[in-house]
Amino acid sequence: MSLASDDTSGRSRRRRMEIFAFLFLTAVLMPALTVAFVGSYGLAIWISQMVTGPPGPPDR
């Protein structure tokens, strides 16, 4: 009898951990990675423009 109760409590705990992992990934990790990616891309563009100059036709 205790084996069945341990199995259901184990399933319940696993489900809670899966929900926690899903919420952590969607609410914390993905937004942080998105901000880091966009910020690093913007920094790379900014640095490249400092080296090569702004885009567009050359001044006459």
PyMOL Python script that loads the backbone (N, CA, C, O; Angstrom):
from pymol import cmd

cmd.read_pdbstr("""\
ATOM      1  N   MET A   1       0.821  -1.200   0.000  1.00  0.00           N
ATOM      2  CA  MET A   1       0.000   0.000   0.000  1.00  0.00           C
ATOM      3  C   MET A   1       0.860   1.258   0.000  1.00  0.00           C
ATOM      4  O   MET A   1       0.535   2.234  -0.675  1.00  0.00           O
ATOM      5  N   SER A   2       1.942   1.236   0.747  1.00  0.00           N
ATOM      6  CA  SER A   2       2.777   2.428   0.786  1.00  0.00           C
ATOM      7  C   SER A   2       3.490   2.652  -0.544  1.00  0.00           C
ATOM      8  O   SER A   2       3.847   3.784  -0.872  1.00  0.00           O
ATOM      9  N   LEU A   3       3.699   1.595  -1.303  1.00  0.00           N
ATOM     10  CA  LEU A   3       4.334   1.734  -2.614  1.00  0.00           C
ATOM     11  C   LEU A   3       3.466   2.566  -3.547  1.00  0.00           C
ATOM     12  O   LEU A   3       3.976   3.411  -4.283  1.00  0.00           O
ATOM     13  N   ALA A   4       2.152   2.332  -3.521  1.00  0.00           N
ATOM     14  CA  ALA A   4       1.238   3.113  -4.370  1.00  0.00           C
ATOM     15  C   ALA A   4       1.226   4.573  -3.931  1.00  0.00           C
ATOM     16  O   ALA A   4       1.181   5.471  -4.771  1.00  0.00           O
ATOM     17  N   SER A   5       1.265   4.811  -2.654  1.00  0.00           N
ATOM     18  CA  SER A   5       1.256   6.195  -2.168  1.00  0.00           C
ATOM     19  C   SER A   5       2.566   6.898  -2.522  1.00  0.00           C
ATOM     20  O   SER A   5       2.558   8.082  -2.859  1.00  0.00           O
ATOM     21  N   ASP A   6       3.697   6.181  -2.450  1.00  0.00           N
ATOM     22  CA  ASP A   6       4.980   6.768  -2.843  1.00  0.00           C
ATOM     23  C   ASP A   6       5.005   7.086  -4.331  1.00  0.00           C
ATOM     24  O   ASP A   6       5.583   8.090  -4.746  1.00  0.00           O
ATOM     25  N   ASP A   7       4.380   6.231  -5.131  1.00  0.00           N
ATOM     26  CA  ASP A   7       4.340   6.436  -6.578  1.00  0.00           C
ATOM     27  C   ASP A   7       3.540   7.695  -6.925  1.00  0.00           C
ATOM     28  O   ASP A   7       3.963   8.482  -7.772  1.00  0.00           O
ATOM     29  N   THR A   8       2.399   7.888  -6.284  1.00  0.00           N
ATOM     30  CA  THR A   8       1.590   9.071  -6.576  1.00  0.00           C
ATOM     31  C   THR A   8       2.275  10.339  -6.065  1.00  0.00           C
ATOM     32  O   THR A   8       2.199  11.384  -6.710  1.00  0.00           O
ATOM     33  N   SER A   9       2.944  10.257  -4.912  1.00  0.00           N
ATOM     34  CA  SER A   9       3.641  11.446  -4.419  1.00  0.00           C
ATOM     35  C   SER A   9       4.842  11.747  -5.304  1.00  0.00           C
ATOM     36  O   SER A   9       5.177  12.913  -5.510  1.00  0.00           O
ATOM     37  N   GLY A  10       5.496  10.713  -5.833  1.00  0.00           N
ATOM     38  CA  GLY A  10       6.607  10.918  -6.749  1.00  0.00           C
ATOM     39  C   GLY A  10       6.149  11.554  -8.045  1.00  0.00           C
ATOM     40  O   GLY A  10       6.820  12.442  -8.572  1.00  0.00           O
ATOM     41  N   ARG A  11       5.021  11.116  -8.562  1.00  0.00           N
ATOM     42  CA  ARG A  11       4.460  11.721  -9.783  1.00  0.00           C
ATOM     43  C   ARG A  11       4.095  13.180  -9.539  1.00  0.00           C
ATOM     44  O   ARG A  11       4.354  14.048 -10.373  1.00  0.00           O
ATOM     45  N   SER A  12       3.488  13.434  -8.382  1.00  0.00           N
ATOM     46  CA  SER A  12       3.079  14.798  -8.049  1.00  0.00           C
ATOM     47  C   SER A  12       4.309  15.710  -7.941  1.00  0.00           C
ATOM     48  O   SER A  12       4.303  16.841  -8.427  1.00  0.00           O
ATOM     49  N   ARG A  13       5.357  15.198  -7.296  1.00  0.00           N
ATOM     50  CA  ARG A  13       6.578  15.991  -7.153  1.00  0.00           C
ATOM     51  C   ARG A  13       7.222  16.224  -8.517  1.00  0.00           C
ATOM     52  O   ARG A  13       7.695  17.324  -8.806  1.00  0.00           O
ATOM     53  N   ARG A  14       7.239  15.190  -9.351  1.00  0.00           N
ATOM     54  CA  ARG A  14       7.829  15.337 -10.679  1.00  0.00           C
ATOM     55  C   ARG A  14       7.038  16.354 -11.505  1.00  0.00           C
ATOM     56  O   ARG A  14       7.625  17.171 -12.214  1.00  0.00           O
ATOM     57  N   ARG A  15       5.715  16.302 -11.415  1.00  0.00           N
ATOM     58  CA  ARG A  15       4.890  17.256 -12.159  1.00  0.00           C
ATOM     59  C   ARG A  15       5.155  18.683 -11.691  1.00  0.00           C
ATOM     60  O   ARG A  15       5.246  19.600 -12.508  1.00  0.00           O
ATOM     61  N   ARG A  16       5.279  18.873 -10.382  1.00  0.00           N
ATOM     62  CA  ARG A  16       5.583  20.198  -9.852  1.00  0.00           C
ATOM     63  C   ARG A  16       6.944  20.687 -10.345  1.00  0.00           C
ATOM     64  O   ARG A  16       7.096  21.858 -10.694  1.00  0.00           O
ATOM     65  N   MET A  17       7.925  19.801 -10.375  1.00  0.00           N
ATOM     66  CA  MET A  17       9.252  20.177 -10.849  1.00  0.00           C
ATOM     67  C   MET A  17       9.227  20.512 -12.340  1.00  0.00           C
ATOM     68  O   MET A  17       9.911  21.439 -12.773  1.00  0.00           O
ATOM     69  N   GLU A  18       8.452  19.774 -13.124  1.00  0.00           N
ATOM     70  CA  GLU A  18       8.333  20.078 -14.549  1.00  0.00           C
ATOM     71  C   GLU A  18       7.665  21.429 -14.774  1.00  0.00           C
ATOM     72  O   GLU A  18       8.090  22.193 -15.641  1.00  0.00           O
ATOM     73  N   ILE A  19       6.621  21.730 -14.002  1.00  0.00           N
ATOM     74  CA  ILE A  19       5.956  23.029 -14.111  1.00  0.00           C
ATOM     75  C   ILE A  19       6.917  24.142 -13.713  1.00  0.00           C
ATOM     76  O   ILE A  19       6.973  25.181 -14.371  1.00  0.00           O
ATOM     77  N   PHE A  20       7.681  23.927 -12.628  1.00  0.00           N
ATOM     78  CA  PHE A  20       8.661  24.918 -12.200  1.00  0.00           C
ATOM     79  C   PHE A  20       9.716  25.133 -13.285  1.00  0.00           C
ATOM     80  O   PHE A  20      10.080  26.271 -13.582  1.00  0.00           O
ATOM     81  N   ALA A  21      10.204  24.051 -13.873  1.00  0.00           N
ATOM     82  CA  ALA A  21      11.214  24.177 -14.927  1.00  0.00           C
ATOM     83  C   ALA A  21      10.652  24.920 -16.129  1.00  0.00           C
ATOM     84  O   ALA A  21      11.334  25.770 -16.703  1.00  0.00           O
ATOM     85  N   PHE A  22       9.413  24.612 -16.521  1.00  0.00           N
ATOM     86  CA  PHE A  22       8.788  25.311 -17.646  1.00  0.00           C
ATOM     87  C   PHE A  22       8.647  26.797 -17.355  1.00  0.00           C
ATOM     88  O   PHE A  22       8.977  27.626 -18.203  1.00  0.00           O
ATOM     89  N   LEU A  23       8.162  27.143 -16.171  1.00  0.00           N
ATOM     90  CA  LEU A  23       7.995  28.549 -15.820  1.00  0.00           C
ATOM     91  C   LEU A  23       9.340  29.266 -15.737  1.00  0.00           C
ATOM     92  O   LEU A  23       9.457  30.417 -16.158  1.00  0.00           O
ATOM     93  N   PHE A  24      10.347  28.598 -15.200  1.00  0.00           N
ATOM     94  CA  PHE A  24      11.675  29.197 -15.133  1.00  0.00           C
ATOM     95  C   PHE A  24      12.216  29.467 -16.531  1.00  0.00           C
ATOM     96  O   PHE A  24      12.766  30.537 -16.794  1.00  0.00           O
ATOM     97  N   LEU A  25      12.059  28.493 -17.428  1.00  0.00           N
ATOM     98  CA  LEU A  25      12.558  28.672 -18.792  1.00  0.00           C
ATOM     99  C   LEU A  25      11.818  29.786 -19.518  1.00  0.00           C
ATOM    100  O   LEU A  25      12.444  30.599 -20.199  1.00  0.00           O
ATOM    101  N   THR A  26      10.502  29.836 -19.385  1.00  0.00           N
ATOM    102  CA  THR A  26       9.719  30.812 -20.148  1.00  0.00           C
ATOM    103  C   THR A  26       9.706  32.199 -19.518  1.00  0.00           C
ATOM    104  O   THR A  26       9.589  33.191 -20.236  1.00  0.00           O
ATOM    105  N   ALA A  27       9.824  32.294 -18.208  1.00  0.00           N
ATOM    106  CA  ALA A  27       9.699  33.596 -17.554  1.00  0.00           C
ATOM    107  C   ALA A  27      11.040  34.216 -17.184  1.00  0.00           C
ATOM    108  O   ALA A  27      11.116  35.429 -16.988  1.00  0.00           O
ATOM    109  N   VAL A  28      12.099  33.416 -17.084  1.00  0.00           N
ATOM    110  CA  VAL A  28      13.385  33.957 -16.640  1.00  0.00           C
ATOM    111  C   VAL A  28      14.460  33.759 -17.701  1.00  0.00           C
ATOM    112  O   VAL A  28      15.077  34.725 -18.150  1.00  0.00           O
ATOM    113  N   LEU A  29      14.683  32.534 -18.094  1.00  0.00           N
ATOM    114  CA  LEU A  29      15.829  32.241 -18.945  1.00  0.00           C
ATOM    115  C   LEU A  29      15.671  32.787 -20.361  1.00  0.00           C
ATOM    116  O   LEU A  29      16.593  33.426 -20.867  1.00  0.00           O
ATOM    117  N   MET A  30      14.553  32.559 -21.006  1.00  0.00           N
ATOM    118  CA  MET A  30      14.391  33.021 -22.388  1.00  0.00           C
ATOM    119  C   MET A  30      14.407  34.547 -22.505  1.00  0.00           C
ATOM    120  O   MET A  30      15.067  35.060 -23.408  1.00  0.00           O
ATOM    121  N   PRO A  31      13.718  35.298 -21.641  1.00  0.00           N
ATOM    122  CA  PRO A  31      13.841  36.761 -21.731  1.00  0.00           C
ATOM    123  C   PRO A  31      15.273  37.243 -21.478  1.00  0.00           C
ATOM    124  O   PRO A  31      15.740  38.167 -22.144  1.00  0.00           O
ATOM    125  N   ALA A  32      15.963  36.630 -20.531  1.00  0.00           N
ATOM    126  CA  ALA A  32      17.342  37.039 -20.253  1.00  0.00           C
ATOM    127  C   ALA A  32      18.239  36.752 -21.453  1.00  0.00           C
ATOM    128  O   ALA A  32      19.073  37.583 -21.812  1.00  0.00           O
ATOM    129  N   LEU A  33      18.081  35.593 -22.073  1.00  0.00           N
ATOM    130  CA  LEU A  33      18.878  35.275 -23.253  1.00  0.00           C
ATOM    131  C   LEU A  33      18.545  36.203 -24.415  1.00  0.00           C
ATOM    132  O   LEU A  33      19.433  36.591 -25.174  1.00  0.00           O
ATOM    133  N   THR A  34      17.275  36.560 -24.558  1.00  0.00           N
ATOM    134  CA  THR A  34      16.876  37.475 -25.627  1.00  0.00           C
ATOM    135  C   THR A  34      17.501  38.849 -25.436  1.00  0.00           C
ATOM    136  O   THR A  34      18.029  39.428 -26.385  1.00  0.00           O
ATOM    137  N   VAL A  35      17.447  39.367 -24.230  1.00  0.00           N
ATOM    138  CA  VAL A  35      18.048  40.675 -23.940  1.00  0.00           C
ATOM    139  C   VAL A  35      19.552  40.625 -24.163  1.00  0.00           C
ATOM    140  O   VAL A  35      20.130  41.556 -24.723  1.00  0.00           O
ATOM    141  N   ALA A  36      20.189  39.540 -23.726  1.00  0.00           N
ATOM    142  CA  ALA A  36      21.636  39.415 -23.912  1.00  0.00           C
ATOM    143  C   ALA A  36      21.985  39.336 -25.391  1.00  0.00           C
ATOM    144  O   ALA A  36      22.960  39.949 -25.824  1.00  0.00           O
ATOM    145  N   PHE A  37      21.209  38.594 -26.172  1.00  0.00           N
ATOM    146  CA  PHE A  37      21.490  38.464 -27.604  1.00  0.00           C
ATOM    147  C   PHE A  37      21.306  39.797 -28.323  1.00  0.00           C
ATOM    148  O   PHE A  37      22.169  40.207 -29.099  1.00  0.00           O
ATOM    149  N   VAL A  38      20.196  40.471 -28.074  1.00  0.00           N
ATOM    150  CA  VAL A  38      19.934  41.746 -28.743  1.00  0.00           C
ATOM    151  C   VAL A  38      20.961  42.795 -28.314  1.00  0.00           C
ATOM    152  O   VAL A  38      21.439  43.572 -29.141  1.00  0.00           O
ATOM    153  N   GLY A  39      21.297  42.817 -27.038  1.00  0.00           N
ATOM    154  CA  GLY A  39      22.294  43.767 -26.557  1.00  0.00           C
ATOM    155  C   GLY A  39      23.664  43.517 -27.152  1.00  0.00           C
ATOM    156  O   GLY A  39      24.348  44.464 -27.539  1.00  0.00           O
ATOM    157  N   SER A  40      24.076  42.268 -27.234  1.00  0.00           N
ATOM    158  CA  SER A  40      25.393  41.988 -27.807  1.00  0.00           C
ATOM    159  C   SER A  40      25.408  42.264 -29.306  1.00  0.00           C
ATOM    160  O   SER A  40      26.427  42.699 -29.841  1.00  0.00           O
ATOM    161  N   TYR A  41      24.301  42.020 -29.987  1.00  0.00           N
ATOM    162  CA  TYR A  41      24.228  42.342 -31.418  1.00  0.00           C
ATOM    163  C   TYR A  41      24.324  43.861 -31.628  1.00  0.00           C
ATOM    164  O   TYR A  41      25.044  44.326 -32.512  1.00  0.00           O
ATOM    165  N   GLY A  42      23.607  44.613 -30.825  1.00  0.00           N
ATOM    166  CA  GLY A  42      23.671  46.068 -30.920  1.00  0.00           C
ATOM    167  C   GLY A  42      25.059  46.597 -30.606  1.00  0.00           C
ATOM    168  O   GLY A  42      25.528  47.527 -31.262  1.00  0.00           O
ATOM    169  N   LEU A  43      25.722  46.021 -29.618  1.00  0.00           N
ATOM    170  CA  LEU A  43      27.083  46.430 -29.292  1.00  0.00           C
ATOM    171  C   LEU A  43      28.027  46.120 -30.451  1.00  0.00           C
ATOM    172  O   LEU A  43      28.896  46.929 -30.777  1.00  0.00           O
ATOM    173  N   ALA A  44      27.862  44.962 -31.069  1.00  0.00           N
ATOM    174  CA  ALA A  44      28.718  44.602 -32.208  1.00  0.00           C
ATOM    175  C   ALA A  44      28.506  45.568 -33.371  1.00  0.00           C
ATOM    176  O   ALA A  44      29.472  45.978 -34.014  1.00  0.00           O
ATOM    177  N   ILE A  45      27.259  45.936 -33.648  1.00  0.00           N
ATOM    178  CA  ILE A  45      26.975  46.893 -34.728  1.00  0.00           C
ATOM    179  C   ILE A  45      27.580  48.257 -34.392  1.00  0.00           C
ATOM    180  O   ILE A  45      28.171  48.904 -35.256  1.00  0.00           O
ATOM    181  N   TRP A  46      27.437  48.685 -33.157  1.00  0.00           N
ATOM    182  CA  TRP A  46      27.963  49.982 -32.726  1.00  0.00           C
ATOM    183  C   TRP A  46      29.487  50.029 -32.874  1.00  0.00           C
ATOM    184  O   TRP A  46      30.038  51.011 -33.373  1.00  0.00           O
ATOM    185  N   ILE A  47      30.161  48.962 -32.438  1.00  0.00           N
ATOM    186  CA  ILE A  47      31.618  48.917 -32.538  1.00  0.00           C
ATOM    187  C   ILE A  47      32.045  48.874 -33.997  1.00  0.00           C
ATOM    188  O   ILE A  47      33.009  49.535 -34.383  1.00  0.00           O
ATOM    189  N   SER A  48      31.327  48.095 -34.817  1.00  0.00           N
ATOM    190  CA  SER A  48      31.702  48.030 -36.240  1.00  0.00           C
ATOM    191  C   SER A  48      31.515  49.386 -36.919  1.00  0.00           C
ATOM    192  O   SER A  48      32.282  49.742 -37.814  1.00  0.00           O
ATOM    193  N   GLN A  49      30.504  50.140 -36.500  1.00  0.00           N
ATOM    194  CA  GLN A  49      30.303  51.460 -37.090  1.00  0.00           C
ATOM    195  C   GLN A  49      31.345  52.461 -36.601  1.00  0.00           C
ATOM    196  O   GLN A  49      31.663  53.415 -37.312  1.00  0.00           O
ATOM    197  N   MET A  50      31.877  52.261 -35.408  1.00  0.00           N
ATOM    198  CA  MET A  50      32.969  53.124 -34.955  1.00  0.00           C
ATOM    199  C   MET A  50      34.213  52.865 -35.787  1.00  0.00           C
ATOM    200  O   MET A  50      34.983  53.790 -36.045  1.00  0.00           O
ATOM    201  N   VAL A  51      34.426  51.626 -36.212  1.00  0.00           N
ATOM    202  CA  VAL A  51      35.613  51.278 -36.976  1.00  0.00           C
ATOM    203  C   VAL A  51      35.449  51.631 -38.444  1.00  0.00           C
ATOM    204  O   VAL A  51      36.346  52.226 -39.042  1.00  0.00           O
ATOM    205  N   THR A  52      34.312  51.270 -39.032  1.00  0.00           N
ATOM    206  CA  THR A  52      34.126  51.426 -40.493  1.00  0.00           C
ATOM    207  C   THR A  52      33.342  52.673 -40.868  1.00  0.00           C
ATOM    208  O   THR A  52      33.307  53.029 -42.046  1.00  0.00           O
ATOM    209  N   GLY A  53      32.733  53.328 -39.943  1.00  0.00           N
ATOM    210  CA  GLY A  53      31.909  54.497 -40.262  1.00  0.00           C
ATOM    211  C   GLY A  53      30.467  54.101 -40.439  1.00  0.00           C
ATOM    212  O   GLY A  53      30.159  52.915 -40.561  1.00  0.00           O
ATOM    213  N   PRO A  54      29.574  55.079 -40.457  1.00  0.00           N
ATOM    214  CA  PRO A  54      28.155  54.764 -40.587  1.00  0.00           C
ATOM    215  C   PRO A  54      27.832  54.245 -41.997  1.00  0.00           C
ATOM    216  O   PRO A  54      28.561  54.531 -42.947  1.00  0.00           O
ATOM    217  N   PRO A  55      26.757  53.495 -42.125  1.00  0.00           N
ATOM    218  CA  PRO A  55      26.386  52.993 -43.445  1.00  0.00           C
ATOM    219  C   PRO A  55      25.842  54.119 -44.329  1.00  0.00           C
ATOM    220  O   PRO A  55      25.415  55.162 -43.833  1.00  0.00           O
ATOM    221  N   GLY A  56      25.864  53.898 -45.605  1.00  0.00           N
ATOM    222  CA  GLY A  56      25.324  54.878 -46.542  1.00  0.00           C
ATOM    223  C   GLY A  56      26.367  55.309 -47.549  1.00  0.00           C
ATOM    224  O   GLY A  56      27.520  54.882 -47.493  1.00  0.00           O
ATOM    225  N   PRO A  57      25.950  56.160 -48.470  1.00  0.00           N
ATOM    226  CA  PRO A  57      26.917  56.620 -49.476  1.00  0.00           C
ATOM    227  C   PRO A  57      27.955  57.533 -48.829  1.00  0.00           C
ATOM    228  O   PRO A  57      27.659  58.201 -47.839  1.00  0.00           O
ATOM    229  N   PRO A  58      29.160  57.567 -49.377  1.00  0.00           N
ATOM    230  CA  PRO A  58      30.199  58.418 -48.802  1.00  0.00           C
ATOM    231  C   PRO A  58      29.880  59.901 -49.015  1.00  0.00           C
ATOM    232  O   PRO A  58      29.199  60.274 -49.971  1.00  0.00           O
ATOM    233  N   ASP A  59      30.381  60.724 -48.114  1.00  0.00           N
ATOM    234  CA  ASP A  59      30.182  62.171 -48.234  1.00  0.00           C
ATOM    235  C   ASP A  59      31.024  62.716 -49.381  1.00  0.00           C
ATOM    236  O   ASP A  59      32.123  62.224 -49.639  1.00  0.00           O
ATOM    237  N   ARG A  60      30.508  63.732 -50.069  1.00  0.00           N
ATOM    238  CA  ARG A  60      31.253  64.347 -51.177  1.00  0.00           C
ATOM    239  C   ARG A  60      31.800  65.669 -50.765  1.00  0.00           C
ATOM    240  O   ARG A  60      32.457  66.341 -51.560  1.00  0.00           O
TER     241      ARG A  60
END
""", "prot")
cmd.dss("prot")
cmd.show_as("cartoon", "prot")
cmd.util.cbc("prot")
cmd.orient("prot")
